[in-house]
Amino acid sequence: MAFNWLKKNKDKKAVPDAPPIPDKEATAAPSMDDSGDALVHEPEAPVNGSIEPTAAAEQQADSPVPAEEAAPATSPAERKPAEKKGRGLFARLKSGLSKTRRILTTDIDDLFLGKKLVDDDMLEDLEELLITADMGVRTTMDIMERISKKRSRIAGAKELKAILKEEILAYFDALPGPAPEPDAKPHVVMVVGVNGVGKTTTIGKLAALESRKGKKVLVAAADTFRAAAIEQIAIWAERAGADIVRRKDNADPAAVAYDGIDAAISRGTDIVFVDTAGRLHTKVNLMEEIKKIQRTLAKRMPGAPHEVLLVLDATTGQNALSQAKMFNEALGVTGIALTKLDGTAKGGIVVSICSGLNIPLKYIGVGENVEDLQPFDPKQFVEALF
């Protein structure tokens, strides 16, 4: 039936998926040797009072010099960011999914106007609604095949919505559960994604979430090539009550990541978030550079990074799915954070991602505030859709 929908819409002007925002400094490759080791530099002077580690300068990878101790950090309780009061998480999620909910409620109700039984025309119209909600052609065809077999049970819009909920939840239930956190300290999370997806702000929100739990957090500002990226992540780290390791613009990002692990070990940090420069998933050379950063982290701390979190922008639709596939092939993504589900995106992309990838969806973002980044709850999400 997807072919019927495509045929019906062949004369409409095609609207391509929004392309990823290009990496403005794609030609400025970081300085690393062929083995993936960071070429280290002399330490820079602190900028704007930030805490600076000593660089792993002039040292062999197998015997690095520990990062310089900073001034004693404040306790987690003292560093705990203020939590903004407002609407509950479910209310914000429901508001963010308003566009999709109109498609899956009002439009489905309209399918039964003047009808009592599910016929082929109704199934074809339902298929078009699901594709319009950004569930993707393959996922939609799978859902429609199963709904067709259950059509005798459907006596109205209420029954159809209940079956749709069951089918969507089945995709989430099939995903692997989150891997148990390793005993290693610090726990290292490398955060990746193309420019413009909200990667830096997501790191800030995650740092705030962990600080609220009483954990000591450090952010390694390894996105050194994008203009103002270091200042941006520094502001978020301050808001979150987290330490930050930073160097000047155009510094070697792998060296910053290396120094971040050094500093975290010496300070007894619980969790490290490594910000990385935005990467076009279609540029092989740029993906190779970020793989070198991953290897550098592993050389400084065996087993690191313990997580590779991919940030995707929900407003890019099916292009987010292609990004996820390429990053997963290159880095072995362990979790996804989907941002900008704030009313402009179609929530069906969440279903499409979960059905097309075997990667847990860990977080969804439904707004700009710190509390608007939520751990993904499948049941709550499906209830918000309908």
N, C-alpha and C positions, 0 to 999 in steps of 0.2 A: 504493500500500500504506500510505502514511502515513495515509490516511483510515480504513483498517481499524484501525490502532493507535489513532487518536483515538476511533473508535466503541467499541472494546473498553474504553477508559478513560474513557468519558463520565460514568460514575457515580462515578468516584473524585473525591475532594476535590481541587480544583485547587490547586496550589501556585504562586503567582505568582512571577515573578522578583523577586529582592531589589531594592527601590528604592534609588536612590542616596541617600546620606546628605545631608539638606538643608543648604544653606548657611546657617549660623546668623546670619551678618551680611549676609544678602541685601539688606536695606534700606539698608545703609550704603554707598552708592555712592561710589567714589573721585572725587576732585576733578579733573576734566579738562574742557577746553573742547570745543566741538563739533567742532573740527578733529582731535581726537585728541591734542593736545599736553598734556603734563602741566602742571598748574598747580603751580609750584614753591614751595618753602617755605624758610624759613631753616633752616640746619643745626641738627640736634638735638645735645645733648651726648652723648658716647659712653656706651654702656650696658655695664656689666660688662667694661670694657676692650676692647670690640670696636673694629675699625678703621673709622672713619667717613670717608666722602668729604665734600667740601663739596657741598651740593645745587646744582642748576643754577638757583639762585634768581635771580629778577629778570632773566633773560637771554632773549634771543630765541632761537628754536629753531635759526636758521641761524648763530648765533655763540655757542655755549655757552662758559662758563668751564670750563677743565679741572678735573677733580676734584683735590682736594688730595692731595699725595703722602703716603703713610703712611710709617711707619718702615720701613727696608729689610726686605724679606721674607726669610725663611730660604730657603736653596736647596732645590730639589725633593728632593734626597737627604736633607736634614735633616728635611724635612716629611713624608717618606714614611711612611704609617701601617703599623703592624705587621700582617703577614698571618697570620691565624689558621690553624693547622694542624688538619686533621681529615679527614673522609671526602672522597673525590674528588668532583668536580663531577657526574660521571655517577651516582655512588651516591646523592647527595642528590637529584638529579632523579628517579631511579628510585623513591626513597622517597616523594617528593612526589606521584608519579603512581600510587601504589599502588591507589587506589580505581578509577581508570580501567583499570588493568592487570588487575584482577580481572574486570572486565566483558569485556575484550577477550581474555582468555586462558581462565580457568576457565569462564566462561559460554559462550564459543564452543565449547570442548571438549565441554560438556554438550549442545550442539545435535546432535552426531553420535552420541550414545548410542543404540545400536540401529539406526543408519542408516548407509548407505554412500553414498547419493546425495543431492544437494541438491534438495529438492522445494520446492513453494510454501510449505508451512507453515514450513519451516526459514528460508526467505528472509524471511518475515513476522516470525519470532522474531528474526532478525538485525537487521532494521530497528528493532525495538523496543529492542534492546540499544544500537544506535548513538544513538538519540534519548535513551535513558537516560544515555549517556555525555556528553550535552550537545553533540552535533555539530549539532543544529538540524535541523528538518524538511527544509528545502530541500537542505542539504548531504547529509543522509542519503538523500534520494530520488535525488540525482545519483549517489551511490556505489552504491546498490542497482541502479540501472538498468544501470550498467556491470558490476557483479558478475553480474547475471542473464544477460548476454551471454557471460560466461565460465564459466558453471556447469558446462559439460561438462569443464572442466579441473580442477574441484575434486573430489578424491577423499577428502578428509578435512580435519580441523581445521587441519593444518599448511599445506595448500595455500590454504585460505581466509584464514588469517592473512597469508600471503605476498602474496596479491592485495590484501588490505586495506592492507598497508604500501605497495604500489605506488600505490594510489589516493590515499592520504593524502599521500605524498611529491609526487605530481603537483600538488597544490594549492600546496605550498611552492615547487616549481620554477617555477610560473607567476608568482610574485610578482616585481616589479621588484627588481633588486639595489640595495644601498645607494648613494646618490648620492656621488660623490667629494667629499671635504671641500674647501671653498673655500680659497684661499690667504689669505683675510682673517684678520687677527689683531687681536683675539681672535675665536675661533669661538664664536658665541652660540647657546645652546640654550634655548628657552623651553619650560618644562615645565608641562603643563596636565592637568586632570582634575577630577572631582567630589571633594568632601570624603570622606575615609575610604578612599580607594583605596591609600594608601601613597605618595602623591606626594612628601612631604617626605623620608621615609626613602629613597626611590629616588634622590632628588637626592644625598643624603649618600653612598650607595653608589657612584653614578656618579662623584662627586667623588673618592672613594677610589681607584676604578679608574684614573682619569686621573692622579692623583698618583703611583700606582705606576709609571706609564709615564714619570715624570719631568717631567710637564707642570705648569705653574703654573696653579692653578685659583682662580677666584673665584665666590662664590655671592651673588646679589642676593636678599635676603629681602623679596620683594615681596608675600608673603601677610601683609598687615598687619592684617587684620580678624578673623582667627580667634584666639581666646584661646590664648596661649602658643606660637603658631606661630613667632614670631621666636626665642624661646628654644630651641625644638626644633631649628630649622635651624642655629642657632649652635652647638649641641652637636655636631651631625653635621659641620659644617664644621671644627670643631676636631679631631674624630677623623680626618677625612680629610686634615688638613694643608692646608686651603684658606683663603684670605682670605674675609672676608664683608663685605658692605655692608648696613647695617641702619639703620633709624630706629625711632622709637617706634611703639607700637600706634596704629592708625587713621591713619597717615600715608598720603599719596597713593601707591598702589602703582606707578603709572606713573612718578612722580618717583624712586622707589627704583630702578626698573629703569633709568631714564635715568642716574642717578648711578652705577649699577653699571658700565655701559658706559664712562662717563667715567673711573672709577677703573681699570678694566681696561686701557684704552688708555694711561693715564699710567704704569702699573706694568709694562707689557709682559707682561700675562697671556695665556696661551695659550687658555684656554677659560673661558666664563662660563655658569653655569647660573642661569636666572632662575626663581625659585619664584613661582607665581601663586596667588591665592586660589581655592579650590575653587569650581567653577561648576556649577550645575544645567544640564544640556544642554538642558532643556526651557524654560528661562527666557530669553526673547529679550533682555530688557534687560540681563541679566547677561552674556550672550554678547557683546553689543555693547560692554560695558565692557572685556572682555578683548581684543577686536579693537582697541580704542583703545590698549591697552598694546602690542600688536604694532606698530601704526603709530608709536608713540612710539619704540620701539627702532629702527625703520627710519629715522626722522628723525635720530636721533643717529648712527647708523652705517648708511649705505646698504648694503642687502643683508641686514641683520639683521632678525629672527633667521634664522640659517642652518639651524636645525632647529626643528621644533615637535614635541616628544615628548609623546604622549598616554599617561598612565598609567591602566591599567584593572585592576579587581579581578576575578580569575578566579572568585571565589565568587559573583559576581552573575549568572553564567550568560549567557543570551541578552540580558539587559539591557546587558551590556558592549558587545554588537554595536550596539545602538541608540545608545549613548553615542558610540561611535566614528564612526558616520555623521554625527551632529549636529556634533561637534567638527570633523570633516573638512570639512563644508560651510562652517563659519564661519571656520576658520583655515587650512585646507590642511595637515593633519597629514602629517608626513614619516616618522614612525616610531612604533611602539607598544612600551611596556613593560608586560608582563602580570605582575601580582604575585599572591602568595598561592596559588601552585600547590604547597601544602605538605601535601597529603593530604586537605584538606577540600573542595577543588574537583575538578571533573571535567575531565580534560585535553582532552576533545573540544571544549571551547570554543576552544582554540587552532586546531583545524582549521576550526571554524565562522568564526572571525574572518578567517583567511587566505583562505577560500573566498569570503566575502562582501564583502571589501574589497580594494582594490588598494594596500595600504599595507604596507611591510615590518614584520615583527615583529622588533624589534631585541634586546629583552632579556626574560628571564623570571625571576621571583623565586620561589625555593623554600624560603625561610626568613627568619629575622630577622637573621642575621649578614651582615656586609658581603660576604663571599665567596659568599653565597647568591643574589646577583643575577648572572645569567650571560648572556653574549651568546647569542642563540638559534641553535642548531645543529639544522637540520631532521632530519638523519639520526640524530643522537644522540637527539633527542626521540622519533622514531618507534621506535627501538630500546628506549627506556625504556617506551614504551607497551605493548610486547609482551614 
